[in-house]
Amino acid sequence: MAIADATPADHYRRFIKDFDHLAHPFGAGGFGQRAEAFARFFGTPKFLIGQTLVVGTWIIINALQIVHFDVYPFILLNLAFSLQAAYAAPLILLAQTRQADRDKAQADADAKHREVVAQYTLQRQEEAESGLNLLKRLIDENTTLTKRIDELTSELHSKLVATP
């Protein structure tokens, strides 16, 4: 199949279309979108700075007894961290697992693409070799014809000049 014969089925996404279901690691619905956004938010500087400010404010308010709702070992704060970890860890692990699936699917699609490109390249090389062979044959025929014309011209010239 020549490249010019490409059909709409040869769309540029044809290799990764089979893996579109992996695009949403937590599912395509609203829950999946929120869960993925939540899992991605955990690694951002905005989250780390915000959490540091909340924890610092929490400790200052309770240590200085401005509002005293969590006594010194900060058990409520510890409970909040435990709750956060209980939800964050599975979401992050799930996101990593699905990312690995997406990476593998992308690598598979990339390998298929490279195979098709290699096939097209071989096809183009064969077509180029065929064209070169045709050119060589035509040049050889032209050379033969040119020699024959030269012979006939010499023969004709010798007969015309020899006749008184």
Buried (B, 14 or more C-beta within 10 A) or exposed (E): EEEEEEEEEEEEEBBBEEBEEBEBBBEEEEEEEEBBEBBBEBEEEEEEEEEEEEBEEBBEBBEEEEEEEBEEEBEEBEEBBEEEEEEBEEBBEBBEEBEEBBEEBBEBBEEBBEEEEEEBEEEEEEEEEEEEEEEEEEEEEEEEEEEEEEEEEEEEEEEEEEEE
